[in-house]
Amino acid sequence: MIGTMLGVLFVCLLCTVPIAVSLGLSCVATFSLVNSGGNMIQMLAQSTVTSIDSFSLMAIPFFMLVGSLMERGGIAKKLVDVAEMMTGAMPGGLGMAAIVASMFFAAISGSGPATAAAIGGIMIGAMTAQGYSKGYSGAS
């Protein structure tokens, strides 16, 4: 069983078939040999739905949506303005403002990827315009 799966996988990979397709074909070949094709389609459908049915996988796109909505709605810019007001007089104030705005935004949205998408889109351009290096701007 394992030999069949690995054999089909390596043959597919040697024939430059994409990895995802190779994994799928090797699983189908193994299922068809072990189960003699009886209810293979039903088992594959059930395992696909079971593996996708995860709250954390469903939450990631919604958090990204919240981040882009907050950015387009202007909340992200207002948070950056408040953070800039708090840290503007200090040396490196805009860099610290990016971190403070990210803390505020993460507290509101609850998601790191949404924060990086929304605040990063605003702050990277503003920091490079004020003379910060692209590496430092991306790291903040």
PyRosetta script that sets phi, psi and omega in degrees:
from pyrosetta import init, pose_from_sequence

init()
pose = pose_from_sequence("MIGTMLGVLFVCLLCTVPIAVSLGLSCVATFSLVNSGGNMIQMLAQSTVTSIDSFSLMAIPFFMLVGSLMERGGIAKKLVDVAEMMTGAMPGGLGMAAIVASMFFAAISGSGPATAAAIGGIMIGAMTAQGYSKGYSGAS")
pose.set_psi(1, -50.9)
pose.set_omega(1, 179.4)
pose.set_phi(2, -67.9)
pose.set_psi(2, -36.9)
pose.set_omega(2, 177.7)
pose.set_phi(3, -61.7)
pose.set_psi(3, -41.2)
pose.set_omega(3, 177.9)
pose.set_phi(4, -63.3)
pose.set_psi(4, -45.1)
pose.set_omega(4, -178.4)
pose.set_phi(5, -63.0)
pose.set_psi(5, -48.3)
pose.set_omega(5, -179.7)
pose.set_phi(6, -68.1)
pose.set_psi(6, -36.8)
pose.set_omega(6, 179.5)
pose.set_phi(7, -62.7)
pose.set_psi(7, -48.5)
pose.set_omega(7, 179.4)
pose.set_phi(8, -64.2)
pose.set_psi(8, -39.1)
pose.set_omega(8, 179.3)
pose.set_phi(9, -61.8)
pose.set_psi(9, -48.3)
pose.set_omega(9, -178.5)
pose.set_phi(10, -67.9)
pose.set_psi(10, -36.2)
pose.set_omega(10, 177.0)
pose.set_phi(11, -63.8)
pose.set_psi(11, -43.5)
pose.set_omega(11, 178.6)
pose.set_phi(12, -64.4)
pose.set_psi(12, -40.9)
pose.set_omega(12, 179.7)
pose.set_phi(13, -67.5)
pose.set_psi(13, -36.8)
pose.set_omega(13, 177.0)
pose.set_phi(14, -67.0)
pose.set_psi(14, -28.2)
pose.set_omega(14, 177.8)
pose.set_phi(15, -86.8)
pose.set_psi(15, 12.6)
pose.set_omega(15, 178.5)
pose.set_phi(16, 57.9)
pose.set_psi(16, 37.1)
pose.set_omega(16, 171.9)
pose.set_phi(17, -79.7)
pose.set_psi(17, 139.8)
pose.set_omega(17, 179.1)
pose.set_phi(18, -54.6)
pose.set_psi(18, 150.5)
pose.set_omega(18, -173.0)
pose.set_phi(19, -60.6)
pose.set_psi(19, -44.0)
pose.set_omega(19, -178.9)
pose.set_phi(20, -62.2)
pose.set_psi(20, -41.8)
pose.set_omega(20, 178.8)
pose.set_phi(21, -67.9)
pose.set_psi(21, -38.7)
pose.set_omega(21, 178.4)
pose.set_phi(22, -62.5)
pose.set_psi(22, -43.6)
pose.set_omega(22, 177.4)
pose.set_phi(23, -63.0)
pose.set_psi(23, -42.9)
pose.set_omega(23, 179.0)
pose.set_phi(24, -63.7)
pose.set_psi(24, -44.0)
pose.set_omega(24, 179.5)
pose.set_phi(25, -65.2)
pose.set_psi(25, -38.2)
pose.set_omega(25, 179.0)
pose.set_phi(26, -67.3)
pose.set_psi(26, -36.7)
pose.set_omega(26, 176.4)
pose.set_phi(27, -67.9)
pose.set_psi(27, -41.4)
pose.set_omega(27, 178.9)
pose.set_phi(28, -63.9)
pose.set_psi(28, -41.8)
pose.set_omega(28, 179.1)
pose.set_phi(29, -63.7)
pose.set_psi(29, -42.2)
pose.set_omega(29, 179.7)
pose.set_phi(30, -67.6)
pose.set_psi(30, -43.1)
pose.set_omega(30, 178.0)
pose.set_phi(31, -60.4)
pose.set_psi(31, -42.3)
pose.set_omega(31, -177.2)
pose.set_phi(32, -68.2)
pose.set_psi(32, -32.6)
pose.set_omega(32, 177.2)
pose.set_phi(33, -74.9)
pose.set_psi(33, -42.9)
pose.set_omega(33, -176.6)
pose.set_phi(34, -74.6)
pose.set_psi(34, -43.9)
pose.set_omega(34, -173.1)
pose.set_phi(35, -99.4)
pose.set_psi(35, 0.3)
pose.set_omega(35, -178.0)
pose.set_phi(36, 51.6)
pose.set_psi(36, 32.2)
pose.set_omega(36, 172.2)
pose.set_phi(37, 72.7)
pose.set_psi(37, 10.0)
pose.set_omega(37, -175.2)
pose.set_phi(38, -58.4)
pose.set_psi(38, -73.5)
pose.set_omega(38, -179.6)
pose.set_phi(39, -121.5)
pose.set_psi(39, 40.1)
pose.set_omega(39, -177.7)
pose.set_phi(40, -62.8)
pose.set_psi(40, -43.0)
pose.set_omega(40, -177.7)
pose.set_phi(41, -62.6)
pose.set_psi(41, -40.7)
pose.set_omega(41, 179.4)
pose.set_phi(42, -66.1)
pose.set_psi(42, -42.1)
pose.set_omega(42, 178.7)
pose.set_phi(43, -65.3)
pose.set_psi(43, -40.5)
pose.set_omega(43, 178.4)
pose.set_phi(44, -64.7)
pose.set_psi(44, -41.3)
pose.set_omega(44, 179.1)
pose.set_phi(45, -64.8)
pose.set_psi(45, -42.9)
pose.set_omega(45, 179.9)
pose.set_phi(46, -65.3)
pose.set_psi(46, -42.6)
pose.set_omega(46, -179.7)
pose.set_phi(47, -68.6)
pose.set_psi(47, -33.2)
pose.set_omega(47, 177.1)
pose.set_phi(48, -65.7)
pose.set_psi(48, -46.8)
pose.set_omega(48, -179.8)
pose.set_phi(49, -65.8)
pose.set_psi(49, -39.5)
pose.set_omega(49, 179.9)
pose.set_phi(50, -65.3)
pose.set_psi(50, -39.4)
pose.set_omega(50, -178.7)
pose.set_phi(51, -73.9)
pose.set_psi(51, -28.7)
pose.set_omega(51, 179.5)
pose.set_phi(52, -82.3)
pose.set_psi(52, -24.5)
pose.set_omega(52, -175.1)
pose.set_phi(53, -75.8)
pose.set_psi(53, 80.2)
pose.set_omega(53, -177.8)
pose.set_phi(54, -139.7)
pose.set_psi(54, 131.2)
pose.set_omega(54, -178.5)
pose.set_phi(55, -65.4)
pose.set_psi(55, -37.1)
pose.set_omega(55, -179.4)
pose.set_phi(56, -68.0)
pose.set_psi(56, -35.4)
pose.set_omega(56, 176.4)
pose.set_phi(57, -68.8)
pose.set_psi(57, -33.7)
pose.set_omega(57, 178.2)
pose.set_phi(58, -75.8)
pose.set_psi(58, -26.7)
pose.set_omega(58, -176.2)
pose.set_phi(59, -75.0)
pose.set_psi(59, -31.9)
pose.set_omega(59, -175.0)
pose.set_phi(60, -59.3)
pose.set_psi(60, -50.8)
pose.set_omega(60, 179.0)
pose.set_phi(61, -63.8)
pose.set_psi(61, -32.2)
pose.set_omega(61, 179.2)
pose.set_phi(62, -70.3)
pose.set_psi(62, -37.7)
pose.set_omega(62, 175.3)
pose.set_phi(63, -64.5)
pose.set_psi(63, -38.9)
pose.set_omega(63, 177.1)
pose.set_phi(64, -65.4)
pose.set_psi(64, -37.5)
pose.set_omega(64, 176.9)
pose.set_phi(65, -63.6)
pose.set_psi(65, -42.9)
pose.set_omega(65, 178.5)
pose.set_phi(66, -61.3)
pose.set_psi(66, -42.2)
pose.set_omega(66, 179.0)
pose.set_phi(67, -61.9)
pose.set_psi(67, -44.1)
pose.set_omega(67, -180.0)
pose.set_phi(68, -71.1)
pose.set_psi(68, -34.1)
pose.set_omega(68, 175.8)
pose.set_phi(69, -65.4)
pose.set_psi(69, -40.5)
pose.set_omega(69, 178.2)
pose.set_phi(70, -67.6)
pose.set_psi(70, -34.0)
pose.set_omega(70, 177.8)
pose.set_phi(71, -68.7)
pose.set_psi(71, -46.4)
pose.set_omega(71, -178.9)
pose.set_phi(72, -71.0)
pose.set_psi(72, -28.6)
pose.set_omega(72, 179.5)
pose.set_phi(73, -77.9)
pose.set_psi(73, -15.1)
pose.set_omega(73, 177.4)
pose.set_phi(74, 99.9)
pose.set_psi(74, -4.7)
pose.set_omega(74, -180.0)
pose.set_phi(75, -64.8)
pose.set_psi(75, -40.2)
pose.set_omega(75, -178.9)
pose.set_phi(76, -62.6)
pose.set_psi(76, -42.3)
pose.set_omega(76, 179.7)
pose.set_phi(77, -65.0)
pose.set_psi(77, -39.1)
pose.set_omega(77, 178.2)
pose.set_phi(78, -67.0)
pose.set_psi(78, -37.9)
pose.set_omega(78, 176.0)
pose.set_phi(79, -64.8)
pose.set_psi(79, -38.9)
pose.set_omega(79, 177.1)
pose.set_phi(80, -65.1)
pose.set_psi(80, -40.1)
pose.set_omega(80, 178.8)
pose.set_phi(81, -63.2)
pose.set_psi(81, -42.0)
pose.set_omega(81, 178.1)
pose.set_phi(82, -64.7)
pose.set_psi(82, -43.2)
pose.set_omega(82, 179.7)
pose.set_phi(83, -66.3)
pose.set_psi(83, -36.7)
pose.set_omega(83, 177.4)
pose.set_phi(84, -67.4)
pose.set_psi(84, -35.1)
pose.set_omega(84, 177.3)
pose.set_phi(85, -65.2)
pose.set_psi(85, -36.1)
pose.set_omega(85, -179.5)
pose.set_phi(86, -73.7)
pose.set_psi(86, -33.6)
pose.set_omega(86, -172.4)
pose.set_phi(87, -118.5)
pose.set_psi(87, 5.4)
pose.set_omega(87, -172.6)
pose.set_phi(88, -62.5)
pose.set_psi(88, -33.9)
pose.set_omega(88, -175.4)
pose.set_phi(89, -81.4)
pose.set_psi(89, -13.3)
pose.set_omega(89, -178.6)
pose.set_phi(90, -80.8)
pose.set_psi(90, 154.5)
pose.set_omega(90, 172.9)
pose.set_phi(91, -64.2)
pose.set_psi(91, 133.0)
pose.set_omega(91, -176.4)
pose.set_phi(92, 72.4)
pose.set_psi(92, 28.0)
pose.set_omega(92, -173.7)
pose.set_phi(93, -61.2)
pose.set_psi(93, -36.6)
pose.set_omega(93, -178.7)
pose.set_phi(94, -68.7)
pose.set_psi(94, -36.4)
pose.set_omega(94, 176.1)
pose.set_phi(95, -65.5)
pose.set_psi(95, -41.5)
pose.set_omega(95, 176.7)
pose.set_phi(96, -69.4)
pose.set_psi(96, -33.1)
pose.set_omega(96, 177.8)
pose.set_phi(97, -64.0)
pose.set_psi(97, -35.0)
pose.set_omega(97, 177.4)
pose.set_phi(98, -63.4)
pose.set_psi(98, -40.3)
pose.set_omega(98, -179.6)
pose.set_phi(99, -70.6)
pose.set_psi(99, -42.1)
pose.set_omega(99, 179.3)
pose.set_phi(100, -65.4)
pose.set_psi(100, -42.2)
pose.set_omega(100, 178.2)
pose.set_phi(101, -64.0)
pose.set_psi(101, -36.5)
pose.set_omega(101, 177.1)
pose.set_phi(102, -65.9)
pose.set_psi(102, -36.9)
pose.set_omega(102, 177.5)
pose.set_phi(103, -65.0)
pose.set_psi(103, -45.2)
pose.set_omega(103, 178.9)
pose.set_phi(104, -62.0)
pose.set_psi(104, -46.3)
pose.set_omega(104, -176.0)
pose.set_phi(105, -66.6)
pose.set_psi(105, -38.3)
pose.set_omega(105, 178.2)
pose.set_phi(106, -66.4)
pose.set_psi(106, -34.8)
pose.set_omega(106, 177.3)
pose.set_phi(107, -66.7)
pose.set_psi(107, -34.0)
pose.set_omega(107, -179.8)
pose.set_phi(108, -77.5)
pose.set_psi(108, -49.5)
pose.set_omega(108, -173.5)
pose.set_phi(109, -85.0)
pose.set_psi(109, -30.1)
pose.set_omega(109, -179.7)
pose.set_phi(110, 80.0)
pose.set_psi(110, 15.3)
pose.set_omega(110, -175.1)
pose.set_phi(111, -139.9)
pose.set_psi(111, 131.0)
pose.set_omega(111, 175.7)
pose.set_phi(112, -68.6)
pose.set_psi(112, -46.6)
pose.set_omega(112, 178.6)
pose.set_phi(113, -62.3)
pose.set_psi(113, -36.6)
pose.set_omega(113, 177.8)
pose.set_phi(114, -66.9)
pose.set_psi(114, -38.7)
pose.set_omega(114, 177.9)
pose.set_phi(115, -64.2)
pose.set_psi(115, -45.7)
pose.set_omega(115, -179.8)
pose.set_phi(116, -63.1)
pose.set_psi(116, -38.3)
pose.set_omega(116, -179.5)
pose.set_phi(117, -69.2)
pose.set_psi(117, -42.6)
pose.set_omega(117, -174.8)
pose.set_phi(118, -79.5)
pose.set_psi(118, -53.7)
pose.set_omega(118, -176.7)
pose.set_phi(119, -73.0)
pose.set_psi(119, -37.9)
pose.set_omega(119, 179.8)
pose.set_phi(120, -61.1)
pose.set_psi(120, -38.8)
pose.set_omega(120, 179.6)
pose.set_phi(121, -63.0)
pose.set_psi(121, -32.2)
pose.set_omega(121, -179.6)
pose.set_phi(122, -84.6)
pose.set_psi(122, -48.5)
pose.set_omega(122, -169.0)
pose.set_phi(123, -76.3)
pose.set_psi(123, -32.6)
pose.set_omega(123, -178.4)
pose.set_phi(124, -62.9)
pose.set_psi(124, -45.0)
pose.set_omega(124, 178.1)
pose.set_phi(125, -64.8)
pose.set_psi(125, -41.2)
pose.set_omega(125, -179.3)
pose.set_phi(126, -67.8)
pose.set_psi(126, -37.7)
pose.set_omega(126, -178.2)
pose.set_phi(127, -72.6)
pose.set_psi(127, -39.0)
pose.set_omega(127, 177.6)
pose.set_phi(128, -69.0)
pose.set_psi(128, -30.7)
pose.set_omega(128, 176.9)
pose.set_phi(129, -68.0)
pose.set_psi(129, -28.5)
pose.set_omega(129, 179.0)
pose.set_phi(130, -91.0)
pose.set_psi(130, 4.5)
pose.set_omega(130, 173.4)
pose.set_phi(131, 103.3)
pose.set_psi(131, 2.2)
pose.set_omega(131, 175.9)
pose.set_phi(132, -72.8)
pose.set_psi(132, 150.5)
pose.set_omega(132, 177.7)
pose.set_phi(133, -71.2)
pose.set_psi(133, 156.7)
pose.set_omega(133, -178.8)
pose.set_phi(134, -64.9)
pose.set_psi(134, -34.9)
pose.set_omega(134, 178.5)
pose.set_phi(135, -63.9)
pose.set_psi(135, -44.4)
pose.set_omega(135, 179.3)
pose.set_phi(136, -68.1)
pose.set_psi(136, -39.2)
pose.set_omega(136, 179.5)
pose.set_phi(137, -63.5)
pose.set_psi(137, -41.6)
pose.set_omega(137, 179.1)
pose.set_phi(138, -71.0)
pose.set_psi(138, -30.6)
pose.set_omega(138, -179.6)
pose.set_phi(139, -76.4)
pose.set_psi(139, -27.5)
pose.set_omega(139, 178.8)
pose.set_phi(140, -76.4)
pose.dump_pdb("model.pdb")
